[in-house]
Amino acid sequence: MASFGRPRVLGRIVVLLALIIALVVGGIVWFDFLGIVDAKNLLSPAYRALGIGARKASLIAADSPTLLEDERMAKRLEALKTRSEELDTRETVIGKMDAEVGQKVQELEERGKALDDKEKSFNDKVKQYENRKVNVEQNADYLSGMPPEKAVGILGAMDDQTAIEILRAVEERAKAAGEVSIVSYWLSLLPADRSAALQRKMALKPNGLE
């Protein structure tokens, strides 16, 4: 019976020793965490093996009457420092984004100004065209009321472009009114070379102002 009792006693002794060692190690870790003892050098190999960062050296005195509160405050300060660094990084990123957005806004403003300039230029050309068309209509009406010889004298002094525009306006009016156009008669009264040049140009571009 005695031979069976010894293994049990030895087993209990081993278990108790393991428990005592675990309690001792756990106590050391806890006291090191609280900053009561400095066991970071002793525990750093175990921390590295487990992939846990070693505790930083505490600046709080071990005999401080407010040890736990000081430790909490130190951890809060460390967390605030980390948060502050994160905010600084975000501020830098946001600053870069603001610069990029500002550049894009400037580019859009420049494009908008370019489009406004193009629109203004187009409107000016349309206005010039409309004013010229009004002048052509007025001249066509004015010449149509003159004696043919006098009207031809005025047409002969004009440049080809203006003369052609007036001749076309007169033809369109006659066509709209169902009347015979006087343009053919005017052309017959002009010098032959000038008349041929005007008719050739009118045939090349028969519609609209040039």
Secondary structure, 3 states (H helix, E strand, C coil): CHHHHHHHHHHHHHHHHHHHHHHHHHHHHHHHHHCCCCCHHHHHHHHHHHCCCCCCCCCCCCCCCCHHHHHHHHHHHHHHHHHHHHHHHHHHHHHHHHHHHHHHHHHHHHHHHHHHHHHHHHHHHHHHHHHHHHHHHHHHHHHHCCCHHHHHHHHHHCCHHHHHHHHHHHHHHHHHHCCCCCHHHHHHHCCHHHHHHHHHHHHHCCCCCC
